Amino acid sequence: MPDLSRRRALTATAALAAATGVPAGTARAATPASPASPSPHRHPAPEEFDEVYRGRRIQGRAAAGGGHHHGGGYAVFVDGVELHVMSNADGSWISVVSHYAPVATPRAAARAAVDELQGAALLPFPAN
């Protein structure tokens, strides 16, 4: 009998999953979502904030019209200039300034941007 390669094992697992109707890689049985339980992909709306952090005014609030890009209807500003933020699927947030360092809230993203800017002005980000 030939040795079982990783590719063959994965193919067999995928075929078995397709035959049983279970997505491959699912570690637990799927349960129907009840109306009382929140969706795993929805996170609570972030709180509004307006504060001075390290001498810079940072603000965050719900954005009219659903927000810009992937901010989830939320806008963040540093000294009145919009800091483009994005909410990730896991509920973390990133900004155009600190894109590779996810944080828990838009306030934390604004603070991280101020830290990264080290006193430099935030320049407006051209919209596509």
Residue, then its C-alpha position, 0 to 999 in steps of 0.5 A: m500500500p502506498d504511503l499516504s501523502r498530506r495532499r491525499a489526506l487533505t483531498a480525502t478529508a475534503a471529499l468526505a466533508a463534501a459528502t457529509g455536508v460539513p465544511a472542511g476544517t470545521a472543528r465543532a458541529a454547526t449549531p443554528a444561530s438563535p435570534a437572541s445570540p449575536s452574530p459572531h461577525r458583528h461587534p459592538a459599535p465603538e464608543e465616541f471619544d474626544e480627548v487630547y493625547r500627547g498634545r494632539r486632539i483625537q476624536g472618534r464618532a459614528a460617521a454619516g453615510g456608513g463611513h469611508h472605506h472599511g471603517g464600519g461607519y466610524a470616523v477617527f480624526v487627529d487634529g481635525v484630519e481624518l485618520h483612515v481606520m478599518s475594522n477587522a473581522d476579529g473586532s480589532w482595528i488598524s489605521v493607515v498609519s499603524h497598519y500592521a499593529p491591530v488594536a482593540t478600539p478606534r481610540a487605541a488606533a488613534r493613540a497608536a497613530v499619534d505615537e507613530l507620527q512622533g509629532a509630525a502632522l497627519l496628512p490627508f489621505p487621498a480617497n480613491 
